[in-house]
Amino acid sequence: MSTWHNQAEVGDIAESVLLPGDPLRAKFIAERYLKDAKCFNTIRCAYGYTGYYKGKRVSVMATGMGIPSIGIYSYELYNVYKCKNLIRIGTSGGMRPDIQLGDIIMAIGACTDSNYASQFELPGQLAATCDFGLLKKATEAAERLGYRYHVGNVACSDVLYRDDKVWRAWAKMGTIGSEMESYGLYCNALAFGGKALAIFTNTINMETGEEISQNDAEKNLTHMIEVALETAIGE
């Protein structure tokens, strides 16, 4: 059954799905890493592909930017397409001096300024956390591959351009990265019985402003992509 946002039929999408924001990154992953990849969605250019990585079925689908967008796609993937493991892969700003450009950030939990969780009518604030099993697999994959990584809370905001005092306030509470999607993904995973993990490549030093150039972005994201793929197939 297709939806307004996804033309795939049930069964076209694997149980484990990588979720980049950029549709061209989804295409890049499918072409570079997946064998026999087939496109299952082109609606709104949210390209989606299913193929095989090391002999195991994996999908990749673009979600766009921000909590509302990933909220829509992850809701449908969990509830309509019965996907089990959703792994967000994106970019973030590093909030600690020891987090180098190109390092991987894994979000054990997501702090936020969003009211996304208000829909669940909870009697307090929701601690949106990842699935520990996926996190464990991701850290093991990073260790095995020899890639630098950091695990901690991230600050997931509805706003990209804002005063430095905001990220500094989160950093004082031990938050290690700034991004815009994980909270919505984690909320949906908790609400609908799925598993989720958000993995990021640090592309900017929040303190100095130093950043990875657009021309160097793809080669710096490959470590994150490889860790996510290894996690998706359970290795």
Sine and cosine of phi, psi and omega as CSV:
sin_phi,cos_phi,sin_psi,cos_psi,sin_omega,cos_omega
0.00,0.00,0.89,-0.46,0.03,-1.00
-0.98,0.19,0.25,-0.97,0.04,-1.00
-0.83,-0.55,-0.02,-1.00,0.06,-1.00
-0.91,0.42,-0.36,0.93,-0.12,-0.99
-0.92,-0.39,-0.12,0.99,-0.12,-0.99
-0.51,-0.86,0.89,-0.45,-0.07,-1.00
-1.00,0.07,0.01,1.00,0.01,-1.00
-0.91,0.42,0.46,-0.89,0.16,-0.99
-0.99,-0.11,0.40,-0.91,0.05,-1.00
-0.84,0.54,0.77,-0.64,-0.05,-1.00
0.97,-0.25,-0.31,0.95,0.01,-1.00
-0.97,0.25,-0.35,0.94,-0.10,-0.99
-0.93,-0.37,0.68,-0.73,-0.03,-1.00
-0.94,0.33,0.24,-0.97,0.03,-1.00
-0.92,0.39,-0.49,0.87,0.01,-1.00
-0.93,-0.37,0.78,-0.62,-0.10,-0.99
-0.75,-0.66,0.77,-0.64,0.15,-0.99
-1.00,0.06,0.66,-0.75,-0.08,-1.00
-0.83,-0.56,1.00,0.07,0.17,-0.99
-0.99,0.16,0.36,-0.93,0.07,-1.00
-0.98,0.20,-0.64,0.77,-0.11,-0.99
-0.99,0.15,0.84,-0.54,0.03,-1.00
-0.88,0.48,-0.55,0.83,0.03,-1.00
-0.94,0.34,-0.45,0.89,0.08,-1.00
-0.95,0.31,-0.59,0.81,0.08,-1.00
-0.88,0.48,-0.69,0.73,0.02,-1.00
-0.90,0.44,-0.67,0.74,0.02,-1.00
-0.87,0.50,-0.70,0.71,-0.01,-1.00
-0.90,0.43,-0.70,0.72,-0.01,-1.00
-0.88,0.47,-0.69,0.73,-0.06,-1.00
-0.96,0.27,-0.56,0.83,-0.08,-1.00
-1.00,0.02,-0.57,0.82,-0.18,-0.98
-0.91,-0.41,-0.41,0.91,-0.11,-0.99
-0.98,-0.19,0.69,-0.72,0.06,-1.00
-1.00,-0.02,0.65,-0.76,0.02,-1.00
0.83,0.56,0.63,0.78,-0.03,-1.00
-0.94,0.34,0.69,-0.72,0.05,-1.00
-0.83,-0.56,0.69,-0.72,-0.01,-1.00
-0.98,0.19,0.80,-0.60,0.03,-1.00
-0.95,-0.32,-0.18,0.98,0.01,-1.00
-0.49,-0.87,0.67,-0.74,0.14,-0.99
-0.76,-0.65,-0.03,1.00,-0.01,-1.00
-0.85,0.53,0.73,-0.68,-0.03,-1.00
0.83,0.56,0.35,0.94,-0.05,-1.00
0.86,0.50,0.37,0.93,0.11,-0.99
-1.00,0.10,0.96,0.29,-0.14,-0.99
-0.87,0.49,0.70,-0.71,0.04,-1.00
-0.75,-0.66,0.65,-0.76,-0.05,-1.00
-0.67,-0.74,0.54,-0.84,0.14,-0.99
-0.81,-0.59,0.73,-0.68,0.02,-1.00
-0.42,-0.91,-0.42,-0.91,-0.07,-1.00
-0.79,-0.62,0.72,-0.69,0.09,-1.00
-0.85,-0.52,0.88,-0.47,-0.07,-1.00
0.79,0.61,0.61,0.79,0.08,-1.00
0.99,0.11,0.00,1.00,-0.02,-1.00
-0.91,-0.41,0.61,-0.79,-0.11,-0.99
-0.97,0.26,0.80,-0.60,-0.02,-1.00
-0.64,-0.77,0.53,-0.85,0.09,-1.00
-0.88,-0.48,0.35,-0.94,0.12,-0.99
-0.66,-0.75,0.69,-0.72,-0.03,-1.00
-0.55,-0.84,0.70,-0.71,0.05,-1.00
-0.97,0.25,0.54,-0.84,-0.02,-1.00
-0.84,-0.55,-0.08,1.00,-0.10,-0.99
0.98,0.21,-0.27,-0.96,-0.08,-1.00
-0.92,-0.38,0.62,-0.79,0.14,-0.99
0.99,-0.11,0.34,-0.94,-0.02,-1.00
-0.86,0.51,-0.73,0.69,-0.02,-1.00
-0.84,0.54,-0.65,0.76,-0.04,-1.00
-0.94,0.35,-0.76,0.64,0.02,-1.00
-0.92,0.38,-0.43,0.90,0.07,-1.00
-0.89,0.46,-0.66,0.75,0.02,-1.00
-0.91,0.41,-0.80,0.61,-0.09,-1.00
-0.91,0.41,-0.66,0.75,-0.01,-1.00
-0.93,0.36,-0.59,0.81,0.07,-1.00
-0.85,0.53,-0.75,0.66,-0.04,-1.00
-0.93,0.36,-0.61,0.79,0.02,-1.00
-0.90,0.44,-0.65,0.76,0.04,-1.00
-0.95,0.32,-0.74,0.68,-0.21,-0.98
-1.00,-0.04,-0.55,0.83,-0.02,-1.00
-1.00,-0.08,-0.72,0.70,-0.11,-0.99
-0.99,-0.13,-0.02,1.00,0.10,-0.99
0.85,0.53,0.56,0.83,0.09,-1.00
-0.95,0.31,0.49,-0.87,-0.08,-1.00
-0.95,-0.32,-0.63,0.78,-0.10,-1.00
-0.84,-0.54,0.91,-0.40,0.03,-1.00
-0.93,-0.38,0.83,-0.55,-0.06,-1.00
-0.87,-0.50,0.96,-0.28,0.04,-1.00
-0.96,0.28,0.75,-0.66,0.09,-1.00
-0.80,-0.60,0.84,-0.55,-0.06,-1.00
-0.37,-0.93,-0.34,-0.94,0.00,-1.00
-0.90,-0.44,0.42,-0.91,0.00,-1.00
-0.51,-0.86,0.23,-0.97,0.11,-0.99
-0.99,-0.16,0.75,-0.67,-0.01,-1.00
-0.99,0.11,0.72,-0.69,-0.08,-1.00
-0.98,-0.20,-0.03,1.00,0.00,-1.00
-0.86,-0.51,0.56,-0.83,-0.04,-1.00
-0.90,0.43,-0.40,0.92,-0.02,-1.00
-0.99,0.12,-0.12,0.99,0.04,-1.00
-1.00,0.03,0.96,-0.28,-0.09,-1.00
-0.99,0.13,0.37,-0.93,0.10,-0.99
-0.87,0.50,0.74,-0.68,-0.05,-1.00
1.00,-0.05,-0.24,0.97,0.05,-1.00
-0.92,0.40,0.43,-0.90,0.04,-1.00
-1.00,-0.05,0.70,-0.72,0.10,-0.99
-0.91,-0.42,0.80,-0.59,0.05,-1.00
-0.93,-0.37,0.80,-0.60,-0.10,-0.99
-1.00,-0.02,0.97,-0.26,0.08,-1.00
-0.95,0.30,-0.49,0.87,0.05,-1.00
-0.45,-0.89,0.33,-0.94,-0.03,-1.00
-0.83,-0.56,0.85,-0.52,0.17,-0.99
-1.00,0.02,0.33,-0.94,-0.07,-1.00
-0.36,-0.93,0.34,-0.94,0.20,-0.98
-0.96,-0.29,0.10,0.99,-0.04,-1.00
-0.99,0.11,0.44,-0.90,0.09,-1.00
-0.98,-0.21,0.40,0.92,-0.06,-1.00
-0.81,0.59,-0.64,0.76,-0.08,-1.00
-0.96,0.27,-0.13,0.99,-0.01,-1.00
-0.88,0.47,-0.42,0.91,0.00,-1.00
-0.88,0.47,-0.39,0.92,-0.05,-1.00
-1.00,0.06,-0.08,1.00,0.09,-1.00
0.78,0.63,0.78,0.62,0.00,-1.00
-0.99,0.11,0.43,-0.90,0.01,-1.00
-0.99,0.11,0.34,0.94,0.00,-1.00
-0.11,-0.99,-0.30,-0.96,-0.02,-1.00
-1.00,-0.05,0.74,-0.67,0.00,-1.00
-0.99,0.14,0.78,-0.63,0.15,-0.99
-1.00,0.04,0.97,-0.22,-0.07,-1.00
-1.00,0.09,0.92,-0.39,-0.10,-0.99
-0.82,-0.57,0.35,-0.94,0.01,-1.00
-0.99,0.16,0.07,-1.00,0.14,-0.99
-0.99,0.10,0.82,-0.58,-0.08,-1.00
-0.90,0.43,-0.58,0.81,0.01,-1.00
-0.87,0.49,-0.69,0.73,0.04,-1.00
-0.92,0.39,-0.64,0.77,0.03,-1.00
-0.88,0.47,-0.68,0.74,0.01,-1.00
-0.88,0.47,-0.70,0.71,0.03,-1.00
-0.89,0.45,-0.62,0.78,-0.01,-1.00
-0.92,0.39,-0.68,0.73,0.02,-1.00
-0.92,0.40,-0.61,0.79,0.03,-1.00
-0.91,0.42,-0.63,0.78,0.02,-1.00
-0.91,0.42,-0.69,0.72,0.01,-1.00
-0.89,0.46,-0.65,0.76,0.04,-1.00
-0.89,0.45,-0.71,0.70,-0.04,-1.00
-0.90,0.44,-0.62,0.78,-0.03,-1.00
-1.00,0.10,-0.20,0.98,0.03,-1.00
0.98,0.20,0.49,0.87,-0.03,-1.00
-0.99,-0.16,0.66,-0.75,0.03,-1.00
-0.93,0.36,0.70,-0.71,0.01,-1.00
-0.52,-0.86,0.31,-0.95,0.02,-1.00
-0.65,-0.76,0.64,-0.77,0.01,-1.00
-0.89,-0.46,0.74,-0.67,0.03,-1.00
0.04,-1.00,-0.10,-1.00,0.07,-1.00
-0.97,0.25,0.52,-0.85,0.12,-0.99
-0.88,-0.47,0.34,-0.94,0.09,-1.00
-0.98,-0.22,0.91,-0.41,-0.06,-1.00
-0.97,-0.26,0.93,-0.37,-0.15,-0.99
-0.91,-0.41,0.43,-0.90,0.16,-0.99
-0.99,0.14,-0.15,0.99,-0.10,-0.99
-0.83,-0.55,0.75,-0.67,0.03,-1.00
-1.00,0.01,-0.80,0.60,-0.06,-1.00
-1.00,-0.06,0.93,-0.36,-0.01,-1.00
-0.41,-0.91,0.13,-0.99,-0.07,-1.00
-0.90,0.44,0.57,-0.82,0.00,-1.00
-0.86,0.52,-0.43,0.90,-0.05,-1.00
-0.88,0.47,-0.41,0.91,-0.01,-1.00
-0.93,0.36,-0.80,0.60,-0.02,-1.00
-0.93,0.37,-0.52,0.86,0.04,-1.00
-0.91,0.42,-0.58,0.81,0.04,-1.00
-0.90,0.43,-0.69,0.73,0.06,-1.00
-0.91,0.42,-0.64,0.77,-0.03,-1.00
-0.88,0.47,-0.57,0.82,0.03,-1.00
-0.90,0.44,-0.40,0.92,0.02,-1.00
-1.00,-0.08,0.24,0.97,0.08,-1.00
1.00,0.04,0.09,1.00,0.03,-1.00
-0.93,0.36,0.66,-0.75,-0.16,-0.99
-0.94,-0.33,-0.24,0.97,-0.04,-1.00
-0.53,-0.85,0.41,-0.91,0.01,-1.00
-0.88,-0.48,0.79,-0.61,-0.01,-1.00
-0.40,-0.92,-0.19,-0.98,-0.21,-0.98
-0.67,-0.74,0.24,0.97,-0.08,-1.00
-0.74,-0.67,-0.49,0.87,-0.24,-0.97
-0.87,0.49,-0.58,0.81,-0.08,-1.00
-0.88,0.47,-0.70,0.71,0.02,-1.00
-0.90,0.45,-0.66,0.75,0.03,-1.00
-0.89,0.46,-0.73,0.68,-0.03,-1.00
-0.91,0.41,-0.63,0.78,0.06,-1.00
-0.86,0.52,-0.73,0.69,-0.03,-1.00
-0.92,0.40,-0.62,0.79,0.04,-1.00
-0.88,0.48,-0.71,0.70,0.00,-1.00
-0.92,0.40,-0.62,0.79,-0.06,-1.00
-0.96,0.28,-0.54,0.84,-0.17,-0.99
-0.90,-0.43,0.26,0.97,0.14,-0.99
0.97,0.25,0.39,0.92,0.04,-1.00
-0.99,-0.16,-0.03,-1.00,0.08,-1.00
-0.87,-0.49,0.60,-0.80,-0.05,-1.00
-0.54,-0.84,0.48,-0.88,0.11,-0.99
-0.50,-0.86,0.66,-0.75,0.08,-1.00
-0.93,-0.37,0.81,-0.59,0.01,-1.00
-0.84,-0.54,0.69,-0.72,-0.05,-1.00
-0.75,-0.66,0.43,-0.90,0.22,-0.98
-0.98,-0.18,0.77,-0.63,0.03,-1.00
-0.96,0.28,0.92,-0.38,-0.06,-1.00
-0.94,-0.34,-0.06,1.00,0.03,-1.00
-0.49,-0.87,0.66,-0.75,0.12,-0.99
-1.00,0.05,0.92,-0.39,-0.12,-0.99
-0.90,0.43,-0.46,0.89,-0.03,-1.00
-0.98,0.22,-0.75,0.66,-0.10,-0.99
-1.00,-0.09,-0.36,0.93,-0.07,-1.00
1.00,0.09,-0.04,1.00,0.04,-1.00
-0.90,0.44,0.69,-0.73,-0.05,-1.00
-0.58,-0.81,0.33,-0.94,0.09,-1.00
-0.97,0.25,0.70,-0.71,0.00,-1.00
-0.96,0.29,0.37,-0.93,0.05,-1.00
-0.85,0.53,-0.61,0.79,-0.03,-1.00
-0.91,0.40,-0.47,0.88,-0.02,-1.00
-0.99,-0.13,-0.03,1.00,-0.14,-0.99
-0.88,0.48,-0.76,0.65,-0.11,-0.99
-0.86,0.51,-0.71,0.71,-0.05,-1.00
-0.93,0.37,-0.45,0.89,0.02,-1.00
-0.99,0.15,-0.28,0.96,0.00,-1.00
-1.00,0.00,-0.16,0.99,-0.10,-1.00
-0.91,0.42,-0.55,0.83,0.04,-1.00
-0.88,0.47,-0.72,0.69,0.03,-1.00
-0.87,0.49,-0.70,0.71,-0.02,-1.00
-0.88,0.47,-0.70,0.72,0.00,-1.00
-0.90,0.43,-0.66,0.75,0.06,-1.00
-0.89,0.46,-0.67,0.74,0.00,-1.00
-0.90,0.44,-0.67,0.75,0.02,-1.00
-0.90,0.43,-0.68,0.73,0.04,-1.00
-0.88,0.47,-0.61,0.79,0.03,-1.00
-0.92,0.40,-0.66,0.75,-0.05,-1.00
-0.89,0.46,-0.56,0.83,-0.01,-1.00
-1.00,-0.06,0.04,1.00,0.12,-0.99
0.99,0.15,0.45,0.89,0.00,-1.00
-0.88,-0.47,0.00,0.00,0.00,0.00
